[in-house]
Amino acid sequence: MDLPVEQRREWIKSRREQRKLTRHARLRRQVLRYLLLSLLLIGGASAFYYSTWCISNSDEQISIRGNKVATDAQIKSALKDSIRSPIYQLDPKALESRVSELSIIKQAFVRRYAFPHPRIVVEVMEEFPWACFGNDPDSPPEWVICESGKLISIAEFPKVIQPPLQIYGSPNMHLTSTDVAQWATWITLIEKQTKTPVTSIDLRDPLNVKAQDGDLLLKLGSPDSTLTKRITRLASVQSAIKPLDRNIEYIDLGLDNNIPVKVAKRVDKNGKLVRLPL
């Protein structure tokens, strides 16, 4: 049944008004959303622009972790020329490289944070000392050799551990991690046979290397591929030289065919040679 014409007109008019109100309400919501978004963008941009993004106080904004030998001041000093830019422009890899230039630092990790305030966290892994190094047995050692072969200046890092093992060599001597590992193996091999710790290795003459094993001096000759075999022969002479251990001047392991043993000479107060007891 059809509605009267007037009622139909009123119904159509009310539908139009309702659609119009819906469109206006939707438009107001969109305007409000855009307005809020604009305020957030403006506020964020203002905060980003006016905030202090640089490291202005290294004591409070740079944290150091993992260092026991290197001081906080030494690590922060390595970074001082690299942190003048805003925090978001800093390259962590470049900062890690600067910290790793310190001889005691084996590896460095740098993390940067912008919130709640700009700061840098530096985590370091330090070298592990293997032996002390010097140019002259009569002078105190000036460096420490690490397992990586790096030389650490004792004067620069006075808190570095100074191992009992002493290495003597020329000022331009350079050891790699492979060299250190090889010498550690040879030293362990000597100590297992003599039951006495090796206290020093003299590398000043590369063709006539010497090892001090307690009171016993060992002439090792050239540290080549045959040295392991030559050291293992030390066990075969231990029983033979035991009665003379206090009178032995050195044992020469530098030859392939035999093992010369130098017995120290003693003279009495009249200058006559004294026969050593066997």
C-alpha positions in Angstrom: 0.0 0.0 0.0 1.5 3.4 -1.2 2.1 6.1 1.3 0.4 9.4 0.7 2.4 11.9 -1.4 3.0 14.3 1.5 4.3 11.5 3.8 6.6 10.2 1.1 8.1 13.7 0.6 8.7 14.1 4.4 10.3 10.7 4.5 12.7 11.5 1.6 13.5 14.9 3.2 14.4 13.3 6.5 16.6 10.8 4.8 18.5 13.6 3.1 18.9 15.5 6.3 20.2 12.4 8.0 22.8 11.7 5.3 23.8 15.4 5.5 24.3 15.2 9.2 26.3 12.0 8.8 28.6 13.6 6.2 29.1 16.6 8.5 30.0 14.4 11.5 32.4 12.4 9.4 34.1 15.6 8.1 34.4 16.9 11.7 36.1 13.7 12.8 38.5 13.8 9.9 39.4 17.4 10.6 39.9 16.5 14.3 42.2 13.6 13.3 44.3 15.7 10.9 44.5 18.5 13.6 45.7 16.0 16.3 48.2 14.4 13.8 49.6 17.9 12.8 50.0 18.8 16.5 51.9 15.5 17.2 54.2 16.1 14.2 54.9 19.7 15.1 55.5 18.7 18.7 57.8 15.8 17.7 59.7 18.0 15.3 60.1 20.8 17.9 61.3 18.3 20.5 63.8 16.8 18.0 65.0 20.2 16.9 65.4 21.8 20.3 66.7 18.8 22.2 70.5 18.5 23.0 71.6 15.5 21.0 75.3 15.8 21.5 77.4 14.3 24.4 78.0 17.4 26.5 79.2 15.7 29.7 81.4 12.6 29.1 81.5 11.7 32.8 77.7 11.3 32.9 76.8 10.4 29.3 79.5 7.8 28.6 79.5 4.5 30.5 82.5 2.1 30.4 82.1 -1.6 31.1 84.5 -4.5 31.2 87.8 -2.6 31.8 90.1 -3.7 34.5 93.5 -2.4 33.3 92.5 0.5 31.0 91.0 3.4 33.0 87.7 5.1 32.1 89.7 8.3 31.4 91.9 6.5 28.8 88.9 5.1 27.0 86.9 8.4 27.1 90.0 10.2 25.9 90.1 7.9 22.8 86.5 9.0 22.0 86.7 12.7 22.8 87.3 13.8 19.1 84.6 11.5 17.8 81.5 12.5 19.8 81.0 16.1 18.9 78.3 15.3 16.3 74.7 14.6 17.2 74.1 11.1 18.7 72.2 9.9 15.6 75.1 10.8 13.3 77.8 8.9 15.3 79.1 5.7 13.7 79.4 3.0 16.3 82.0 1.0 14.2 84.2 4.1 14.0 84.0 4.6 17.7 84.9 0.9 18.3 87.9 1.3 16.1 89.1 4.3 18.1 88.8 2.5 21.4 90.6 -0.6 19.9 93.6 1.6 19.1 94.5 1.3 22.8 97.0 -1.6 23.0 95.3 -3.2 26.0 91.9 -3.4 24.3 91.3 -6.6 22.4 87.7 -5.8 21.2 85.3 -3.0 21.8 81.5 -2.7 21.4 79.8 0.7 21.3 76.0 1.3 21.8 74.3 4.7 21.5 71.0 5.7 23.0 68.9 8.8 22.4 66.3 8.3 25.2 65.7 9.2 27.9 68.8 11.2 27.2 71.7 11.0 24.8 74.4 8.5 26.1 77.0 6.0 24.9 77.8 2.7 26.4 81.2 1.2 25.7 81.9 -2.5 26.5 85.5 -3.6 26.2 87.4 -6.9 26.2 91.0 -6.6 27.3 94.0 -8.6 26.2 95.3 -11.5 28.3 98.9 -11.2 29.4 101.3 -14.1 28.6 104.8 -12.9 29.5 106.8 -9.8 30.4 109.1 -8.4 27.7 112.4 -6.5 27.9 115.5 -5.8 25.9 118.0 -6.4 28.8 117.8 -9.0 31.6 119.5 -6.5 33.9 116.7 -4.0 33.5 113.0 -4.2 34.6 110.7 -5.2 31.8 109.0 -2.4 29.9 106.2 -4.3 28.2 103.9 -7.2 28.6 103.3 -9.6 25.7 99.7 -10.7 25.3 98.4 -14.0 23.9 97.6 -12.2 20.7 101.3 -11.1 20.4 100.5 -7.4 21.2 103.0 -5.5 23.3 101.4 -3.5 26.2 103.4 -0.7 27.7 103.7 -1.1 31.5 104.3 2.6 31.8 101.0 3.4 30.0 99.0 0.7 31.7 100.6 0.2 35.2 97.7 -2.1 36.4 98.4 -4.7 33.7 99.3 -8.1 35.1 103.0 -8.9 34.8 103.4 -12.7 34.4 106.5 -14.4 35.9 107.7 -15.6 32.5 110.3 -13.2 31.1 111.0 -12.8 27.4 114.1 -10.9 26.1 114.4 -9.7 22.6 115.4 -6.9 20.3 113.4 -3.6 20.4 111.9 -4.3 17.0 110.9 -7.9 17.8 107.3 -8.8 16.8 105.4 -11.9 17.8 102.1 -13.1 16.4 99.5 -15.1 18.2 100.8 -18.2 16.4 104.3 -17.5 17.7 103.0 -17.1 21.2 101.1 -20.4 21.0 104.1 -22.2 19.7 106.4 -20.9 22.4 103.8 -21.8 25.0 103.8 -25.3 23.7 107.6 -25.6 23.8 107.8 -24.1 27.3 105.2 -26.6 28.5 107.2 -29.4 26.9 110.4 -28.4 28.8 108.6 -28.0 32.1 107.0 -31.5 31.8 110.5 -33.0 31.5 112.4 -31.0 34.0 109.5 -30.6 36.6 110.7 -27.0 36.9 109.0 -23.8 35.6 110.8 -21.9 32.8 111.5 -18.4 34.0 112.9 -16.8 30.9 113.4 -17.1 27.2 116.2 -15.1 25.5 115.4 -14.4 21.9 118.0 -11.7 21.3 120.0 -14.0 19.1 117.5 -15.8 16.9 120.1 -18.5 16.0 121.0 -19.2 19.6 117.9 -19.0 21.7 118.3 -19.7 25.4 115.8 -20.8 28.1 116.3 -20.5 31.8 114.7 -23.4 33.6 115.2 -22.8 37.3 119.0 -23.1 37.8 119.4 -24.9 34.5 120.3 -23.0 31.3 119.2 -24.6 28.1 120.6 -23.6 24.7 117.8 -24.3 22.3 119.5 -23.1 19.1 117.3 -22.0 16.3 113.5 -22.1 17.0 112.6 -24.0 13.8 110.5 -27.0 13.0 113.0 -29.4 14.6 112.9 -27.7 18.0 110.1 -29.9 19.4 112.1 -33.0 18.6 115.2 -31.6 20.1 113.4 -30.6 23.3 111.9 -34.1 23.7 115.5 -35.5 23.9 115.9 -33.6 27.2 114.2 -36.4 29.1 116.9 -38.9 27.9 119.7 -37.0 29.6 117.9 -36.2 32.9 119.0 -39.4 34.8 122.6 -39.0 33.5 123.0 -35.4 34.6 121.2 -35.7 37.9 124.4 -36.2 39.9 125.9 -33.1 38.3 122.8 -30.9 38.3 124.4 -28.3 40.6 127.6 -28.2 38.5 126.1 -28.0 35.0 126.6 -24.7 33.3 124.2 -25.4 30.4 122.7 -28.1 28.2 123.0 -27.6 24.5 119.9 -28.8 22.6 120.8 -26.9 19.4 122.4 -29.9 17.7 120.6 -32.7 15.9 123.0 -35.6 16.6 124.1 -35.2 20.2 123.5 -33.2 23.4 126.6 -31.4 24.7 126.5 -30.7 28.5 128.8 -27.9 29.7 130.1 -28.6 33.3 131.2 -25.5 35.2 134.9 -25.3 36.2 135.8 -24.5 39.8 139.1 -23.4 41.1 140.3 -23.2 44.7 141.7 -20.1 46.3 145.2 -20.9 44.9 143.8 -20.9 41.4 144.0 -24.7 40.9 141.3 -26.6 39.1 139.1 -28.5 41.5 137.7 -31.8 40.3 133.9 -31.7 40.7 132.3 -34.6 42.6 130.3 -37.1 40.5 
